[in-house]
Amino acid sequence: MTVYILQHSYDYGENLEYQETKFLGVFSSEKEAQKAVEYYRTLDGFKDYPNDFYIDEYEIDKKYWSEGFIKA
């Protein structure tokens, strides 16, 4: 089974040194996720960054990170 994750992410600050990301939902199809984008584009804040929506496709029960990590 596949799901579609919708997020909104944009850079801000004097030198665009900060990033703000919002997790907006999980959808059963890309079409449903795109409908949600159209809705969010009408809301305050989101309408100022209308091209910063991202839809990613994921399979359920699949691992997407295969290695450990190093603390920065």
C-alpha angles and dihedrals in degrees: 000000000000128000132187120227118207121204137165118213132172139162122238143167133082092297096021087256095146130066127202119198126182124193104219107177155306117256136190094227140019088243091059091047090051090051088054090051090056090052095048091049088067094057127093112269095014092064088059089060103034096157098052099085119116128196117194127186119224134179115227116246094016122126112230100182112063102174140048123253141235121233113240 
